[in-house]
């Protein structure tokens, strides 16, 4: 995979705007609670990872805030509709803002690319609004038409701080 | 605190119930800090967090900032995190390694056992007595600290039972967790999860061995995990660790009754024993073999014959021996509590054992997991519900009087007995009313 040195560097077969639109689409699916369609954006072994410390080397030997494969995402998504999930009553609402989208690396043979961006998420539940900020690192596979997520890494700017419930996907 | 002196502790406790004020009244919280948290043994940290001379770990005991530190002679000390000069905290971050502590205000330097080393322009203190050699001008050690098999506790009271006596029978939970390591030693690993709750600390500490709640509170996550696993897994697939971890939370009532409870002096308890929600995890290749090689077959069987769920070292710490995790309780206000979760590596065990413990911590103890938030929500509703004046008393009636007491004072009961709460409040009352520690 080639590191992309400059945002102005032309990439074969890949327009940076396409990656940007994909991230907007992904964020919108989350805000619209369209979790099944969101989950379908991942590759079969794709993972959603929110580390518990900055620069955390891996999710297997260090605790994470969230580390979910297909099975665990399915559990969480199905639990969103479970009437006994007390912490989701009332159900939170969210707004995801994605910005500063850059393609950091790209391999035009395999379509693998690394896209970094910044985010702000507003979560509202029961009279309280919470604001999360940080950066995303999306490991994507580009097939010439669209993308699949092989890993979405959510780096909360305050991931080490004492956090209360985070009930939504950031 | 004079306004707290008028609280009549006796009037807040019945043998089968507790007054809602103990969870909601800020004056009672203040008194708890002074009389319980600043007197009894409080967990500070694990020796493996300060392996080398100069390593320190800054934490709190109740409201007071302290430093766990390894001195150059290898001894471990617990110091107040306060410069002997003007009182600024000596270290501002959580952990690190120093040759000496240097205060960031006026540059006073102290050795890692607290001894004053240097003062800038020391001449200015001549004839004042406020100088090197005066023990009052060292960083002060907390009155008592001790380690039990690597677990360091401290007491801010010079009086009271020693750590081993205070632990009593519940020390066997630490023994069992340590013995699960083929090399007989534990090591903190994999970072910490810090989860803050908007509720009183006692809700958390009581809930750990409340075996009437998992099948209700955790129904949504546990049952969903079972259903999704059936749908996504092929017949011959090995059950993933995550499903093994989630599933037992929705076991039947009879399972939790059978788990049983043990309660001890000073408010300690554990649930489980012969079985627990951790006893049906799959074998990890090489682990049993490593234990058998270290201890022999009989001792290995004996170690596995104890499978405890939560052990509570009242009021500040709780461990899960069979999955090697620990949660540390830090009350911040009457309605605010920080829970820190740690993971242990069993020295000499396959790395997969640690990775399963790490996964457990992530799945059950993180702020964004699927199990903890439903506990959090219940504690929140308790904190709100107990504002209601319609009924002042919170029940601890269940199976009252049906427990048995053995010759050494250990209390045994079936898993759904409220004895754990009655036993915690007995210790609570002792500390809240006694003159000494």
Interface residues (C-beta under 8 A of the other chain):
Chain A: X50 X52 X53 X56 X59 X60 X61 X62 X63 X64 X65 X66 X67 X70 X71 X72 X74 X75 X76 X78 X79 X82 X84 X85 X86 X87 X160 X161 X162 X163 X164 X165 X166 X167
Chain B: X189 X190 X191 X192 X193 X194 X195 X196 X197 X198 X216 X217 X219 X220 X221 X224 X225 X227 X228 X229 X231 X232 X240 X242 X243 X246 X338 X341 X343 X351 X354 X355 X358 X359 X361 X362 X363 X365 X366 X367 X368 X369 X370 X372 X373 X374 X376 X377 X378 X381
